[in-house]
């Protein structure tokens, strides 16, 4: 489930990238719909993963939310729900009487970057867990630990380069 979550979340953001998306030739309206669909798939993958973990913890009678990975994962899931609410405000501005769409769009993008980075660190903490370290050893473990940060750097570069307003400085 975590792989589906990561792939859907990454592609949902990169849908709007002019050079890095499979959907670069689609209209903006279709890209918004694809973005929305990918985000819902990522949320469903996270919810199913959470349900499986809670079920597993209940069966083995282990305590819930005691690791950094689990606490940050829950925070990421809650932040993602907040991000979806912000996206709904962008999707239906007339019904919600939102006036500053440009500013809300910028907040949505920056908050999305924060959610993506939270997800990246959640995955990294999962790789750092005792269970994962028992499964994967040696150089492969270091490769797995660094792997989630590669798309995070691409997402950060894309978001900042394309959406942060550029200030002009006089020298």
C-alpha positions in Angstrom: 0.0 0.0 0.0 2.8 2.4 0.7 4.2 2.0 -2.8 0.7 2.8 -4.2 0.5 5.8 -1.9 3.9 7.1 -2.9 3.3 6.6 -6.6 -0.2 8.2 -6.6 1.0 11.1 -4.5 4.0 11.8 -6.7 2.1 11.6 -10.0 -0.7 13.7 -8.6 1.7 16.5 -8.1 3.7 16.0 -11.3 0.6 16.0 -13.4 0.9 19.8 -13.7 4.6 19.7 -14.6 5.1 20.7 -18.2 8.2 18.4 -18.7 7.8 15.6 -16.1 4.3 14.3 -16.6 2.8 11.6 -18.7 -0.1 13.9 -19.2 1.6 17.1 -20.4 -0.5 17.4 -23.6 -3.8 17.2 -21.7 -6.0 20.3 -21.0 -5.8 21.9 -17.6 -9.4 20.8 -16.8 -8.4 17.1 -17.4 -5.2 17.5 -15.4 -7.2 18.8 -12.5 -9.5 15.8 -12.7 -6.5 13.4 -12.9 -4.9 15.2 -10.0 -8.1 14.8 -7.9 -8.3 11.1 -8.9 -4.7 10.4 -8.0 -5.0 12.2 -4.7 -8.1 10.2 -3.8 -6.3 6.9 -4.8 -3.4 8.0 -2.5 -5.8 8.7 0.3 -7.5 5.4 -0.1 -4.1 3.6 -0.2 -3.2 5.4 3.1 -6.5 4.5 4.7 -6.3 0.8 3.7 -2.7 0.7 4.9 -3.7 2.2 8.2 -6.6 -0.3 8.5 -4.2 -3.2 7.9 -1.7 -1.9 10.5 -4.4 -1.4 13.1 -5.8 -4.9 12.4 -2.3 -6.4 12.7 -1.5 -4.5 15.9 -4.9 -5.7 17.4 -4.2 -9.3 16.4 -0.7 -9.3 17.9 -1.9 -7.2 20.9 0.8 -4.6 20.4 0.3 -0.9 21.3 -0.7 1.6 18.6 1.2 4.8 17.6 4.3 4.3 19.7 7.0 4.8 17.0 8.0 7.9 15.3 7.0 6.3 12.0 3.5 5.7 13.1 3.0 9.1 14.7 4.4 10.9 11.7 2.3 8.7 9.4 -0.9 9.7 11.3 0.1 13.3 11.1 0.7 12.9 7.4 -2.7 11.4 6.9 -4.4 14.2 8.9 -2.4 16.8 6.9 -3.4 15.1 3.7 -7.1 15.4 4.7 -6.5 19.1 5.4 -4.9 19.5 2.0 -7.9 17.8 0.3 -10.2 20.3 2.1 -8.1 23.1 0.7 -8.3 21.5 -2.7 -12.1 21.4 -2.4 -12.1 25.1 -1.8 -10.2 25.6 -5.0 -12.5 23.1 -6.9 -15.7 24.8 -5.7 -14.9 28.5 -5.1 -18.3 29.9 -5.9 -20.1 27.7 -3.4 -17.6 28.6 -0.6 -17.4 32.3 -1.4 -13.6 32.3 -1.8 -12.3 35.6 -3.2 -8.5 35.3 -3.4 -8.1 32.3 -5.7 -4.5 33.0 -6.6 -3.5 33.2 -3.0 -5.4 30.1 -2.1 -3.8 28.2 -5.0 -0.4 29.2 -3.8 -1.2 28.0 -0.2 -2.6 24.8 -1.7 0.7 24.2 -3.6 2.9 25.0 -0.7 0.8 23.0 1.8 0.9 20.1 -0.7 4.7 20.3 -0.7 4.7 20.1 3.1 2.4 17.1 3.0 4.6 15.4 0.4 7.7 16.0 2.6 5.9 14.6 5.6 5.1 11.5 3.5 8.7 11.2 2.4 10.0 11.4 6.0 7.3 8.9 7.1 8.5 6.4 4.5 12.1 7.1 5.5 11.3 6.4 9.1 9.5 3.2 8.1 12.7 2.1 6.3 14.7 2.9 9.4 12.4 0.6 11.5 13.6 -2.5 13.1 11.3 -4.7 11.0 12.6 -3.2 7.7 16.3 -3.4 8.8 15.7 -7.1 9.6 14.4 -7.7 6.0 16.9 -5.6 4.1 20.6 -5.4 5.0 23.9 -3.9 3.9 24.2 -1.5 0.9 20.6 -2.3 -0.2 19.3 -0.8 3.0 21.1 2.5 2.4 19.8 2.5 -1.2 16.2 2.0 0.1 16.7 4.8 2.6 17.9 7.3 0.0 15.3 6.3 -2.6 12.3 8.3 -1.2 14.3 11.5 -1.2 15.0 11.4 -5.0 11.3 12.1 -6.0 11.0 14.5 -3.1 13.8 16.6 -4.6 12.1 16.6 -8.0 8.8 17.6 -6.4 10.4 20.4 -4.4 12.3 21.7 -7.4 9.2 21.6 -9.6 6.9 23.3 -7.0 9.3 26.0 -6.1 10.5 26.7 -9.6 7.1 26.9 -11.2 4.8 28.2 -8.5 6.7 30.5 -6.1 6.4 34.1 -7.2 9.7 35.4 -8.3 10.7 38.8 -6.8 12.7 41.2 -8.8 15.6 42.8 -7.0 17.2 46.0 -8.0 20.9 46.2 -7.7 
